[in-house]
């Protein structure tokens, strides 16, 4: 019931609509994926930087 009100714009201030909640879940997943990619790239950079020093 509360979610239906939020979807109609009748909920409390700051209440997220279903669409906004879905987008938030998607965005958080995307951030996790990008953080994992950045971590892998950082490790690869460190690996290849060590290889150059030798």
Predicted model as a PDB file, atoms N, CA, C, CB and O in Angstrom, pLDDT in the B-factor column:
MODEL        1                                                                  
ATOM      1  N   UNK A   1       0.821  -1.190   0.000  1.00 86.00           N  
ATOM      2  CA  UNK A   1       0.000   0.000   0.000  1.00 86.00           C  
ATOM      3  C   UNK A   1       0.874   1.266   0.000  1.00 86.00           C  
ATOM      4  CB  UNK A   1      -0.939  -0.009   1.211  1.00 86.00           C  
ATOM      5  O   UNK A   1       0.618   2.210  -0.747  1.00 86.00           O  
ATOM      6  N   UNK A   2       1.917   1.263   0.860  1.00 84.00           N  
ATOM      7  CA  UNK A   2       2.805   2.425   0.922  1.00 84.00           C  
ATOM      8  C   UNK A   2       3.518   2.625  -0.410  1.00 84.00           C  
ATOM      9  CB  UNK A   2       3.834   2.262   2.056  1.00 84.00           C  
ATOM     10  O   UNK A   2       3.674   3.752  -0.879  1.00 84.00           O  
ATOM     11  N   UNK A   3       3.952   1.507  -1.020  1.00 88.00           N  
ATOM     12  CA  UNK A   3       4.668   1.603  -2.287  1.00 88.00           C  
ATOM     13  C   UNK A   3       3.757   2.130  -3.384  1.00 88.00           C  
ATOM     14  CB  UNK A   3       5.241   0.242  -2.685  1.00 88.00           C  
ATOM     15  O   UNK A   3       4.195   2.916  -4.224  1.00 88.00           O  
ATOM     16  N   UNK A   4       2.505   1.712  -3.392  1.00 87.00           N  
ATOM     17  CA  UNK A   4       1.553   2.196  -4.392  1.00 87.00           C  
ATOM     18  C   UNK A   4       1.368   3.709  -4.256  1.00 87.00           C  
ATOM     19  CB  UNK A   4       0.193   1.469  -4.246  1.00 87.00           C  
ATOM     20  O   UNK A   4       1.280   4.421  -5.256  1.00 87.00           O  
ATOM     21  N   UNK A   5       1.310   4.190  -3.019  1.00 87.00           N  
ATOM     22  CA  UNK A   5       1.190   5.637  -2.807  1.00 87.00           C  
ATOM     23  C   UNK A   5       2.430   6.362  -3.323  1.00 87.00           C  
ATOM     24  CB  UNK A   5       0.975   5.950  -1.311  1.00 87.00           C  
ATOM     25  O   UNK A   5       2.327   7.413  -3.955  1.00 87.00           O  
ATOM     26  N   UNK A   6       3.593   5.797  -3.050  1.00 87.00           N  
ATOM     27  CA  UNK A   6       4.834   6.416  -3.515  1.00 87.00           C  
ATOM     28  C   UNK A   6       4.858   6.449  -5.046  1.00 87.00           C  
ATOM     29  CB  UNK A   6       6.070   5.649  -2.965  1.00 87.00           C  
ATOM     30  O   UNK A   6       5.292   7.437  -5.639  1.00 87.00           O  
ATOM     31  N   UNK A   7       4.396   5.376  -5.684  1.00 87.00           N  
ATOM     32  CA  UNK A   7       4.369   5.321  -7.143  1.00 87.00           C  
ATOM     33  C   UNK A   7       3.438   6.378  -7.737  1.00 87.00           C  
ATOM     34  CB  UNK A   7       3.938   3.936  -7.604  1.00 87.00           C  
ATOM     35  O   UNK A   7       3.663   6.868  -8.843  1.00 87.00           O  
ATOM     36  N   UNK A   8       2.404   6.717  -6.993  1.00 88.00           N  
ATOM     37  CA  UNK A   8       1.456   7.739  -7.458  1.00 88.00           C  
ATOM     38  C   UNK A   8       1.901   9.145  -7.055  1.00 88.00           C  
ATOM     39  CB  UNK A   8       0.056   7.458  -6.900  1.00 88.00           C  
ATOM     40  O   UNK A   8       1.252  10.132  -7.401  1.00 88.00           O  
ATOM     41  N   UNK A   9       3.011   9.226  -6.322  1.00 84.00           N  
ATOM     42  CA  UNK A   9       3.492  10.531  -5.882  1.00 84.00           C  
ATOM     43  C   UNK A   9       2.807  11.027  -4.620  1.00 84.00           C  
ATOM     44  CB  UNK A   9       3.304  11.533  -6.973  1.00 84.00           C  
ATOM     45  O   UNK A   9       2.889  12.210  -4.289  1.00 84.00           O  
ATOM     46  N   UNK A  10       2.134  10.133  -3.920  1.00 84.00           N  
ATOM     47  CA  UNK A  10       1.402  10.521  -2.717  1.00 84.00           C  
ATOM     48  C   UNK A  10       2.092  10.072  -1.439  1.00 84.00           C  
ATOM     49  CB  UNK A  10       0.009   9.954  -2.761  1.00 84.00           C  
ATOM     50  O   UNK A  10       1.546  10.250  -0.350  1.00 84.00           O  
ATOM     51  N   UNK A  11       3.265   9.501  -1.548  1.00 83.00           N  
ATOM     52  CA  UNK A  11       3.976   8.990  -0.370  1.00 83.00           C  
ATOM     53  C   UNK A  11       4.695  10.088   0.373  1.00 83.00           C  
ATOM     54  CB  UNK A  11       4.967   7.921  -0.773  1.00 83.00           C  
ATOM     55  O   UNK A  11       4.624  11.260   0.002  1.00 83.00           O  
ATOM     56  N   UNK A  12       5.382   9.705   1.418  1.00 85.00           N  
ATOM     57  CA  UNK A  12       6.143  10.692   2.194  1.00 85.00           C  
ATOM     58  C   UNK A  12       7.285  11.272   1.362  1.00 85.00           C  
ATOM     59  CB  UNK A  12       6.697  10.053   3.484  1.00 85.00           C  
ATOM     60  O   UNK A  12       7.731  10.676   0.381  1.00 85.00           O  
ATOM     61  N   UNK A  13       7.738  12.430   1.774  1.00 85.00           N  
ATOM     62  CA  UNK A  13       8.835  13.090   1.063  1.00 85.00           C  
ATOM     63  C   UNK A  13      10.050  12.172   1.042  1.00 85.00           C  
ATOM     64  CB  UNK A  13       9.190  14.451   1.725  1.00 85.00           C  
ATOM     65  O   UNK A  13      10.432  11.614   2.071  1.00 85.00           O  
ATOM     66  N   UNK A  14      10.650  12.019  -0.124  1.00 85.00           N  
ATOM     67  CA  UNK A  14      11.836  11.191  -0.251  1.00 85.00           C  
ATOM     68  C   UNK A  14      11.560   9.723  -0.530  1.00 85.00           C  
ATOM     69  CB  UNK A  14      12.632  11.302   0.976  1.00 85.00           C  
ATOM     70  O   UNK A  14      12.493   8.944  -0.725  1.00 85.00           O  
ATOM     71  N   UNK A  15      10.291   9.339  -0.551  1.00 88.00           N  
ATOM     72  CA  UNK A  15       9.956   7.939  -0.823  1.00 88.00           C  
ATOM     73  C   UNK A  15      10.253   7.628  -2.292  1.00 88.00           C  
ATOM     74  CB  UNK A  15       8.456   7.647  -0.487  1.00 88.00           C  
ATOM     75  O   UNK A  15       9.903   8.402  -3.184  1.00 88.00           O  
ATOM     76  N   UNK A  16      10.898   6.492  -2.530  1.00 89.00           N  
ATOM     77  CA  UNK A  16      11.256   6.106  -3.889  1.00 89.00           C  
ATOM     78  C   UNK A  16      10.117   5.355  -4.566  1.00 89.00           C  
ATOM     79  CB  UNK A  16      12.519   5.250  -3.883  1.00 89.00           C  
ATOM     80  O   UNK A  16       9.424   4.552  -3.942  1.00 89.00           O  
ATOM     81  N   UNK A  17       9.940   5.629  -5.838  1.00 92.00           N  
ATOM     82  CA  UNK A  17       8.953   4.879  -6.611  1.00 92.00           C  
ATOM     83  C   UNK A  17       9.547   3.524  -6.963  1.00 92.00           C  
ATOM     84  CB  UNK A  17       8.527   5.656  -7.899  1.00 92.00           C  
ATOM     85  O   UNK A  17      10.745   3.301  -6.785  1.00 92.00           O  
ATOM     86  N   UNK A  18       8.725   2.632  -7.454  1.00 93.00           N  
ATOM     87  CA  UNK A  18       9.199   1.310  -7.859  1.00 93.00           C  
ATOM     88  C   UNK A  18      10.275   1.436  -8.931  1.00 93.00           C  
ATOM     89  CB  UNK A  18       8.030   0.448  -8.373  1.00 93.00           C  
ATOM     90  O   UNK A  18      11.294   0.748  -8.884  1.00 93.00           O  
ATOM     91  N   UNK A  19      10.042   2.308  -9.884  1.00 94.00           N  
ATOM     92  CA  UNK A  19      11.023   2.531 -10.941  1.00 94.00           C  
ATOM     93  C   UNK A  19      12.343   3.048 -10.404  1.00 94.00           C  
ATOM     94  CB  UNK A  19      10.478   3.499 -11.957  1.00 94.00           C  
ATOM     95  O   UNK A  19      13.412   2.637 -10.857  1.00 94.00           O  
ATOM     96  N   UNK A  20      12.268   3.946  -9.442  1.00 94.00           N  
ATOM     97  CA  UNK A  20      13.483   4.484  -8.839  1.00 94.00           C  
ATOM     98  C   UNK A  20      14.227   3.414  -8.052  1.00 94.00           C  
ATOM     99  CB  UNK A  20      13.147   5.664  -7.929  1.00 94.00           C  
ATOM    100  O   UNK A  20      15.457   3.362  -8.069  1.00 94.00           O  
ATOM    101  N   UNK A  21      13.476   2.560  -7.364  1.00 95.00           N  
ATOM    102  CA  UNK A  21      14.102   1.460  -6.620  1.00 95.00           C  
ATOM    103  C   UNK A  21      14.817   0.508  -7.570  1.00 95.00           C  
ATOM    104  CB  UNK A  21      13.049   0.694  -5.795  1.00 95.00           C  
ATOM    105  O   UNK A  21      15.937   0.076  -7.299  1.00 95.00           O  
ATOM    106  N   UNK A  22      14.165   0.184  -8.682  1.00 97.00           N  
ATOM    107  CA  UNK A  22      14.776  -0.710  -9.670  1.00 97.00           C  
ATOM    108  C   UNK A  22      16.043  -0.083 -10.245  1.00 97.00           C  
ATOM    109  CB  UNK A  22      13.778  -1.031 -10.804  1.00 97.00           C  
ATOM    110  O   UNK A  22      17.056  -0.759 -10.426  1.00 97.00           O  
ATOM    111  N   UNK A  23      15.976   1.210 -10.527  1.00 97.00           N  
ATOM    112  CA  UNK A  23      17.145   1.907 -11.056  1.00 97.00           C  
ATOM    113  C   UNK A  23      18.275   1.921 -10.036  1.00 97.00           C  
ATOM    114  CB  UNK A  23      16.779   3.339 -11.458  1.00 97.00           C  
ATOM    115  O   UNK A  23      19.439   1.748 -10.398  1.00 97.00           O  
ATOM    116  N   UNK A  24      17.945   2.123  -8.774  1.00 97.00           N  
ATOM    117  CA  UNK A  24      18.947   2.136  -7.709  1.00 97.00           C  
ATOM    118  C   UNK A  24      19.642   0.781  -7.603  1.00 97.00           C  
ATOM    119  CB  UNK A  24      18.299   2.507  -6.364  1.00 97.00           C  
ATOM    120  O   UNK A  24      20.861   0.716  -7.448  1.00 97.00           O  
ATOM    121  N   UNK A  25      18.868  -0.294  -7.687  1.00 98.00           N  
ATOM    122  CA  UNK A  25      19.442  -1.641  -7.660  1.00 98.00           C  
ATOM    123  C   UNK A  25      20.380  -1.824  -8.852  1.00 98.00           C  
ATOM    124  CB  UNK A  25      18.323  -2.720  -7.676  1.00 98.00           C  
ATOM    125  O   UNK A  25      21.486  -2.344  -8.699  1.00 98.00           O  
ATOM    126  N   UNK A  26      19.944  -1.401 -10.030  1.00 98.00           N  
ATOM    127  CA  UNK A  26      20.750  -1.532 -11.244  1.00 98.00           C  
ATOM    128  C   UNK A  26      22.040  -0.729 -11.128  1.00 98.00           C  
ATOM    129  CB  UNK A  26      19.951  -1.073 -12.471  1.00 98.00           C  
ATOM    130  O   UNK A  26      23.116  -1.212 -11.480  1.00 98.00           O  
ATOM    131  N   UNK A  27      21.923   0.500 -10.633  1.00 98.00           N  
ATOM    132  CA  UNK A  27      23.090   1.367 -10.496  1.00 98.00           C  
ATOM    133  C   UNK A  27      24.088   0.804  -9.483  1.00 98.00           C  
ATOM    134  CB  UNK A  27      22.656   2.774 -10.079  1.00 98.00           C  
ATOM    135  O   UNK A  27      25.297   0.852  -9.708  1.00 98.00           O  
ATOM    136  N   UNK A  28      23.584   0.276  -8.378  1.00 98.00           N  
ATOM    137  CA  UNK A  28      24.481  -0.297  -7.374  1.00 98.00           C  
ATOM    138  C   UNK A  28      25.213  -1.516  -7.936  1.00 98.00           C  
ATOM    139  CB  UNK A  28      23.693  -0.685  -6.106  1.00 98.00           C  
ATOM    140  O   UNK A  28      26.394  -1.724  -7.658  1.00 98.00           O  
ATOM    141  N   UNK A  29      24.501  -2.316  -8.728  1.00 98.00           N  
ATOM    142  CA  UNK A  29      25.128  -3.480  -9.357  1.00 98.00           C  
ATOM    143  C   UNK A  29      26.218  -3.017 -10.329  1.00 98.00           C  
ATOM    144  CB  UNK A  29      24.066  -4.347 -10.098  1.00 98.00           C  
ATOM    145  O   UNK A  29      27.306  -3.591 -10.370  1.00 98.00           O  
ATOM    146  N   UNK A  30      25.919  -1.989 -11.098  1.00 98.00           N  
ATOM    147  CA  UNK A  30      26.867  -1.450 -12.071  1.00 98.00           C  
ATOM    148  C   UNK A  30      28.110  -0.914 -11.363  1.00 98.00           C  
ATOM    149  CB  UNK A  30      26.206  -0.336 -12.912  1.00 98.00           C  
ATOM    150  O   UNK A  30      29.227  -1.116 -11.838  1.00 98.00           O  
ATOM    151  N   UNK A  31      27.926  -0.242 -10.242  1.00 98.00           N  
ATOM    152  CA  UNK A  31      29.052   0.282  -9.474  1.00 98.00           C  
ATOM    153  C   UNK A  31      29.933  -0.864  -8.983  1.00 98.00           C  
ATOM    154  CB  UNK A  31      28.553   1.127  -8.283  1.00 98.00           C  
ATOM    155  O   UNK A  31      31.159  -0.783  -9.063  1.00 98.00           O  
ATOM    156  N   UNK A  32      29.310  -1.939  -8.472  1.00 98.00           N  
ATOM    157  CA  UNK A  32      30.093  -3.094  -8.016  1.00 98.00           C  
ATOM    158  C   UNK A  32      30.903  -3.694  -9.164  1.00 98.00           C  
ATOM    159  CB  UNK A  32      29.169  -4.166  -7.408  1.00 98.00           C  
ATOM    160  O   UNK A  32      32.069  -4.046  -8.990  1.00 98.00           O  
ATOM    161  N   UNK A  33      30.281  -3.808 -10.332  1.00 98.00           N  
ATOM    162  CA  UNK A  33      30.983  -4.351 -11.495  1.00 98.00           C  
ATOM    163  C   UNK A  33      32.162  -3.460 -11.882  1.00 98.00           C  
ATOM    164  CB  UNK A  33      30.017  -4.501 -12.684  1.00 98.00           C  
ATOM    165  O   UNK A  33      33.250  -3.955 -12.175  1.00 98.00           O  
ATOM    166  N   UNK A  34      31.946  -2.163 -11.881  1.00 98.00           N  
ATOM    167  CA  UNK A  34      33.017  -1.233 -12.249  1.00 98.00           C  
ATOM    168  C   UNK A  34      34.136  -1.234 -11.218  1.00 98.00           C  
ATOM    169  CB  UNK A  34      32.462   0.178 -12.408  1.00 98.00           C  
ATOM    170  O   UNK A  34      35.310  -1.133 -11.574  1.00 98.00           O  
ATOM    171  N   UNK A  35      33.778  -1.348  -9.936  1.00 98.00           N  
ATOM    172  CA  UNK A  35      34.804  -1.418  -8.901  1.00 98.00           C  
ATOM    173  C   UNK A  35      35.650  -2.676  -9.074  1.00 98.00           C  
ATOM    174  CB  UNK A  35      34.162  -1.392  -7.502  1.00 98.00           C  
ATOM    175  O   UNK A  35      36.867  -2.638  -8.891  1.00 98.00           O  
ATOM    176  N   UNK A  36      35.009  -3.791  -9.428  1.00 98.00           N  
ATOM    177  CA  UNK A  36      35.743  -5.033  -9.667  1.00 98.00           C  
ATOM    178  C   UNK A  36      36.670  -4.881 -10.870  1.00 98.00           C  
ATOM    179  CB  UNK A  36      34.766  -6.207  -9.889  1.00 98.00           C  
ATOM    180  O   UNK A  36      37.809  -5.346 -10.843  1.00 98.00           O  
ATOM    181  N   UNK A  37      36.186  -4.238 -11.911  1.00 98.00           N  
ATOM    182  CA  UNK A  37      37.007  -4.005 -13.100  1.00 98.00           C  
ATOM    183  C   UNK A  37      38.208  -3.129 -12.763  1.00 98.00           C  
ATOM    184  CB  UNK A  37      36.171  -3.352 -14.215  1.00 98.00           C  
ATOM    185  O   UNK A  37      39.324  -3.404 -13.203  1.00 98.00           O  
ATOM    186  N   UNK A  38      37.985  -2.094 -11.998  1.00 98.00           N  
ATOM    187  CA  UNK A  38      39.072  -1.194 -11.601  1.00 98.00           C  
ATOM    188  C   UNK A  38      40.113  -1.950 -10.775  1.00 98.00           C  
ATOM    189  CB  UNK A  38      38.520   0.009 -10.797  1.00 98.00           C  
ATOM    190  O   UNK A  38      41.314  -1.737 -10.937  1.00 98.00           O  
ATOM    191  N   UNK A  39      39.650  -2.826  -9.897  1.00 98.00           N  
ATOM    192  CA  UNK A  39      40.570  -3.618  -9.080  1.00 98.00           C  
ATOM    193  C   UNK A  39      41.437  -4.520  -9.963  1.00 98.00           C  
ATOM    194  CB  UNK A  39      39.788  -4.466  -8.056  1.00 98.00           C  
ATOM    195  O   UNK A  39      42.651  -4.599  -9.770  1.00 98.00           O  
ATOM    196  N   UNK A  40      40.821  -5.190 -10.918  1.00 98.00           N  
ATOM    197  CA  UNK A  40      41.556  -6.070 -11.825  1.00 98.00           C  
ATOM    198  C   UNK A  40      42.565  -5.256 -12.631  1.00 98.00           C  
ATOM    199  CB  UNK A  40      40.585  -6.821 -12.770  1.00 98.00           C  
ATOM    200  O   UNK A  40      43.715  -5.668 -12.781  1.00 98.00           O  
ATOM    201  N   UNK A  41      42.144  -4.115 -13.146  1.00 97.00           N  
ATOM    202  CA  UNK A  41      43.051  -3.279 -13.932  1.00 97.00           C  
ATOM    203  C   UNK A  41      44.212  -2.758 -13.080  1.00 97.00           C  
ATOM    204  CB  UNK A  41      42.285  -2.103 -14.549  1.00 97.00           C  
ATOM    205  O   UNK A  41      45.342  -2.652 -13.556  1.00 97.00           O  
ATOM    206  N   UNK A  42      43.927  -2.441 -11.837  1.00 97.00           N  
ATOM    207  CA  UNK A  42      44.988  -1.995 -10.935  1.00 97.00           C  
ATOM    208  C   UNK A  42      46.010  -3.084 -10.691  1.00 97.00           C  
ATOM    209  CB  UNK A  42      44.402  -1.539  -9.614  1.00 97.00           C  
ATOM    210  O   UNK A  42      47.214  -2.829 -10.682  1.00 97.00           O  
ATOM    211  N   UNK A  43      45.523  -4.308 -10.493  1.00 96.00           N  
ATOM    212  CA  UNK A  43      46.430  -5.440 -10.282  1.00 96.00           C  
ATOM    213  C   UNK A  43      47.236  -5.726 -11.544  1.00 96.00           C  
ATOM    214  CB  UNK A  43      45.641  -6.695  -9.861  1.00 96.00           C  
ATOM    215  O   UNK A  43      48.426  -6.031 -11.467  1.00 96.00           O  
ATOM    216  N   UNK A  44      46.596  -5.628 -12.696  1.00 95.00           N  
ATOM    217  CA  UNK A  44      47.303  -5.855 -13.955  1.00 95.00           C  
ATOM    218  C   UNK A  44      48.369  -4.782 -14.168  1.00 95.00           C  
ATOM    219  CB  UNK A  44      46.313  -5.869 -15.138  1.00 95.00           C  
ATOM    220  O   UNK A  44      49.475  -5.079 -14.620  1.00 95.00           O  
ATOM    221  N   UNK A  45      48.038  -3.563 -13.847  1.00 94.00           N  
ATOM    222  CA  UNK A  45      49.002  -2.470 -13.978  1.00 94.00           C  
ATOM    223  C   UNK A  45      50.211  -2.717 -13.081  1.00 94.00           C  
ATOM    224  CB  UNK A  45      48.344  -1.120 -13.630  1.00 94.00           C  
ATOM    225  O   UNK A  45      51.355  -2.546 -13.503  1.00 94.00           O  
ATOM    226  N   UNK A  46      49.946  -3.120 -11.837  1.00 94.00           N  
ATOM    227  CA  UNK A  46      51.038  -3.401 -10.904  1.00 94.00           C  
ATOM    228  C   UNK A  46      51.887  -4.557 -11.417  1.00 94.00           C  
ATOM    229  CB  UNK A  46      50.486  -3.724  -9.499  1.00 94.00           C  
ATOM    230  O   UNK A  46      53.115  -4.503 -11.338  1.00 94.00           O  
ATOM    231  N   UNK A  47      51.261  -5.580 -11.930  1.00 93.00           N  
ATOM    232  CA  UNK A  47      51.977  -6.741 -12.461  1.00 93.00           C  
ATOM    233  C   UNK A  47      52.892  -6.325 -13.605  1.00 93.00           C  
ATOM    234  CB  UNK A  47      50.986  -7.818 -12.937  1.00 93.00           C  
ATOM    235  O   UNK A  47      54.072  -6.675 -13.620  1.00 93.00           O  
ATOM    236  N   UNK A  48      52.356  -5.591 -14.547  1.00 91.00           N  
ATOM    237  CA  UNK A  48      53.155  -5.200 -15.702  1.00 91.00           C  
ATOM    238  C   UNK A  48      54.211  -4.152 -15.343  1.00 91.00           C  
ATOM    239  CB  UNK A  48      52.251  -4.666 -16.799  1.00 91.00           C  
ATOM    240  O   UNK A  48      55.264  -4.090 -15.979  1.00 91.00           O  
ATOM    241  N   UNK A  49      53.940  -3.346 -14.350  1.00 92.00           N  
ATOM    242  CA  UNK A  49      54.944  -2.365 -13.895  1.00 92.00           C  
ATOM    243  C   UNK A  49      56.126  -3.098 -13.265  1.00 92.00           C  
ATOM    244  CB  UNK A  49      54.320  -1.357 -12.873  1.00 92.00           C  
ATOM    245  O   UNK A  49      57.271  -2.703 -13.486  1.00 92.00           O  
ATOM    246  N   UNK A  50      55.881  -4.152 -12.489  1.00 90.00           N  
ATOM    247  CA  UNK A  50      56.960  -4.953 -11.908  1.00 90.00           C  
ATOM    248  C   UNK A  50      57.756  -5.654 -13.006  1.00 90.00           C  
ATOM    249  CB  UNK A  50      56.392  -5.989 -10.915  1.00 90.00           C  
ATOM    250  O   UNK A  50      58.980  -5.758 -12.929  1.00 90.00           O  
ATOM    251  N   UNK A  51      57.057  -6.125 -14.010  1.00 72.00           N  
ATOM    252  CA  UNK A  51      57.692  -6.823 -15.110  1.00 72.00           C  
ATOM    253  C   UNK A  51      58.645  -5.890 -15.852  1.00 72.00           C  
ATOM    254  CB  UNK A  51      56.637  -7.388 -16.067  1.00 72.00           C  
ATOM    255  O   UNK A  51      59.704  -6.331 -16.299  1.00 72.00           O  
ATOM    256  N   UNK A  52      58.300  -4.630 -15.991  1.00 72.00           N  
ATOM    257  CA  UNK A  52      59.144  -3.651 -16.679  1.00 72.00           C  
ATOM    258  C   UNK A  52      60.415  -3.372 -15.899  1.00 72.00           C  
ATOM    259  CB  UNK A  52      58.379  -2.351 -16.903  1.00 72.00           C  
ATOM    260  O   UNK A  52      61.468  -3.129 -16.487  1.00 72.00           O  
ATOM    261  N   UNK A  53      60.323  -3.407 -14.582  1.00 65.00           N  
ATOM    262  CA  UNK A  53      61.456  -3.080 -13.722  1.00 65.00           C  
ATOM    263  C   UNK A  53      62.526  -4.162 -13.831  1.00 65.00           C  
ATOM    264  CB  UNK A  53      60.999  -2.918 -12.257  1.00 65.00           C  
ATOM    265  O   UNK A  53      63.711  -3.853 -13.703  1.00 65.00           O  
ATOM    266  N   UNK A  54      62.162  -5.376 -14.055  1.00 60.00           N  
ATOM    267  CA  UNK A  54      63.116  -6.496 -14.120  1.00 60.00           C  
ATOM    268  C   UNK A  54      63.939  -6.472 -15.342  1.00 60.00           C  
ATOM    269  CB  UNK A  54      62.415  -7.792 -14.047  1.00 60.00           C  
ATOM    270  O   UNK A  54      64.783  -7.348 -15.535  1.00 60.00           O  
TER     271      UNK A  54                                                      
ENDMDL                                                                          
END                                                                             
